[in-house]
Amino acid sequence: MRPYTQLALTRRAAGLTQAGLAERAGCSTVAVSFYECGMRQPRLDIAAALARALDTEIESLFPEHYAAA
């Protein structure tokens, strides 16, 4: 499973729109869309904000990029 797909699935399971997640995480709706479709990878601080907004771990949203060492 692609990491951006996991972000979208987790967001939807939380009952959030892309705009709602963006507001909670402090980024733009366009950025969330890019992360979900794999056009961009979030910086670590943004990935952490997305994880906090979804009450989960960064590694579960972006396992290929932020796997625990």
C-alpha positions as CSV (number, residue, x, y, z in Angstrom):
1,M,0.0,0.0,0.0
2,R,1.3,3.4,-0.9
3,P,1.9,5.9,2.0
4,Y,-0.4,8.5,0.5
5,T,-3.2,6.0,0.2
6,Q,-2.8,5.3,4.0
7,L,-3.0,9.1,4.7
8,A,-6.3,9.3,2.7
9,L,-7.7,6.2,4.3
10,T,-6.9,7.4,7.8
11,R,-8.3,10.8,7.1
12,R,-11.5,9.4,5.8
13,A,-11.8,7.0,8.7
14,A,-11.5,10.0,11.0
15,G,-14.4,11.6,9.1
16,L,-12.3,14.6,7.9
17,T,-12.2,16.3,4.5
18,Q,-8.9,17.3,3.1
19,A,-9.8,20.9,4.1
20,G,-10.6,19.8,7.7
21,L,-7.3,17.9,8.0
22,A,-5.3,20.8,6.5
23,E,-6.9,23.2,9.0
24,R,-6.0,20.9,11.9
25,A,-2.5,20.3,10.7
26,G,-1.7,23.9,9.7
27,C,-1.1,23.3,6.0
28,S,-3.0,23.9,2.8
29,T,-5.7,21.7,1.3
30,V,-3.6,21.5,-1.9
31,A,-0.7,20.2,0.2
32,V,-2.9,17.5,1.7
33,S,-4.0,16.5,-1.8
34,F,-0.4,16.3,-3.0
35,Y,0.6,14.1,-0.1
36,E,-2.4,11.8,-0.6
37,C,-1.7,11.3,-4.3
38,G,2.1,11.1,-3.9
39,M,3.0,14.2,-5.8
40,R,5.0,15.4,-2.8
41,Q,6.4,14.1,0.5
42,P,5.7,16.2,3.6
43,R,8.6,17.6,5.6
44,L,9.0,15.9,9.0
45,D,7.3,18.8,10.8
46,I,4.3,18.6,8.5
47,A,4.1,14.8,8.7
48,A,4.1,15.1,12.5
49,A,1.3,17.7,12.4
50,L,-0.7,15.5,10.1
51,A,-0.2,12.5,12.4
52,R,-1.2,14.6,15.5
53,A,-4.3,15.8,13.7
54,L,-5.3,12.2,13.0
55,D,-4.2,10.9,16.4
56,T,-1.8,8.4,15.0
57,E,2.0,7.9,14.4
58,I,3.9,9.3,11.5
59,E,5.2,5.8,10.6
60,S,1.6,4.6,10.1
61,L,0.8,7.4,7.6
62,F,4.2,7.4,5.7
63,P,5.8,4.0,6.4
64,E,8.1,4.2,3.4
65,H,9.5,7.6,4.4
66,Y,9.4,7.7,8.1
67,A,9.8,4.1,9.3
68,A,11.2,3.7,12.8
69,A,14.8,2.8,12.8
